[in-house]
Amino acid sequence: MNNADFIERDLRTIWHPCTQMKDHEWLPMIPIRRGEGVWLEDFDGKRYLDAISSWWVNLFGHANPRTNAAVKAQIDQLEHVIMAGFSHEPALKLSERLVQLTPNGLSRCFFADNGSSAVEVALKMSFHYWHNHGRNNKRRFITLSNSYHGETLGALAVGDVELYKQTYAPLLMDVITVPSPDCYTRAAGETCEEHSSRMFEHMEKTLSEHADEVCAVIVEPLVQCAGNMRMYHPIYLERLREACSRYQVHLIADEVATGFGRTGTLFACEQAGISPDFMCLSKGLTGGYLPLSVTMTSDEIYSAFYDDYQNLRAFLHSHSFTGNPLGCAAALATLDIFAEDNVIENNRSLARAMSDALTELNQHPQVAEVRQTGMIAAVELVADKTTRRAYPWQERRGLRVYQHALQRGVLLRPLGNVVYFMPPYVITEDQINFLAEVAREGIGLAVAD
């Protein structure tokens, strides 16, 4: 089979995610036959360097031999079993290890299938906790502007990216949205720390006015990934943790995209020295192999549901593939690699290489900002550098970068006018330099008229 044969058959049956399918009348999709390390290969033999970890999930390369071996061994032992009334060794081992690795106090693991589902669990669990304590007035959530927490209805409601949310607004619960501490909007001469701290005053005011009706505040720690990779300072999380405790409001840390080394520490919350009431994990959890998520919480919250059945305080939430053994085996392999390969320290060297490779783009007349947190870097394109006037979204400038990158053998998938890098951790410095070269070329073409 070649690419053309595959594409013809695909377009007859598959509806692809996050895609206007009519684009494929002129923008060919890329059918992938195999992967190895940072590379993907199509049916015609062309290779593409995966600069975005296939939607931010792949940590240690495609077809990683150690993860392959772990999944293969598990599939001969147990492929799946119901997690209601039953359990299995991979889920137990994974839970024990996550409790040891995550911030203090996160002692209970509730499994689901994906990031959106993990967020749904946290939202429901927070609301239900207050309900079990007779605080039935607590039924709202506070979220940050420009945030993203997933596509299911609860997760979508607590997000704030209009592109994904606007159409479904009539279906969504009402939330309270507070201005983001996003440092892109800081005043001239203001540090990111000063800006993020100053922006917290909006949250303080909102909590003081609404705490009696609020279950939880939900944030993406340090990086609002789907919100154009906007970044903020850890001081905001420090102040938020203190305020949530003071006002008796839960703090939900959505580390689906920021967890497992992406921000320079194993979990982004570590950089603020905080423990949230709930932590949502997915994406990199299995190294990009299988759908799996975990919502972690405390014994204190767990105890609010622990009662005789007839009192109807149990958390009766479930997914068919909850705690799937194959996913848990892949996740254990992921944690083994972190433990054995000095990944976080190695990533710091790669992050420095990424910073160096992108430095010259700071001087580009159509680049407003090059920003970076750990292994996440972003380049924001603008029509006017002085005023930071954005290009109209209808011009799809980022798509031009995407098309050029594909011609050069790179998978870059910008978010609107933001070109970003979130590569697998097995990338080399030479490959990072190649990515930067391709990005510079693509940006040049994208802003040429």
Buried (B, 14 or more C-beta within 10 A) or exposed (E): EEBEEBBEEEBEEEEEEEEEEEEBEEEEBBBBEEBEBBBBBBBEEEBBBBBBBBBBBBBBBBEBEBBEEBBEEBEEEBEBEEBEEEEBBBBEBBBEBBBEBBBEBBBBBBBBBBBBBBBBBBBBBBBBBBBBEEBEEBBBBBBBBBBBBBBBEBBBBBBBBEEBBEEEEEEBEEBBBBBBBBBBBBEEEEEBBBBBBBBBEBBBEBBEEBBEEBBBBBBBBBBBBBBBBBBBBBBBBBBBBEBBEEBEBBBBBBBBBBBBBBBBBBBBBBBBEBBBBBBBBBBBBBBBBBBBBBBBBBEEBBEBBEEEEEEEBEBEBEBEBBBBBBBBBBBBBBBBBBEEBEBBEEBBEBBEBBEEBBEEBEEBEBBBBBBBBBBBBBBBBBBEBEEEEBBEEEBBBBBBBBBBBBEBBBBBBBBBBBBBBBBBBBBEBEBBBBBBEBBBBBBBBBBEE
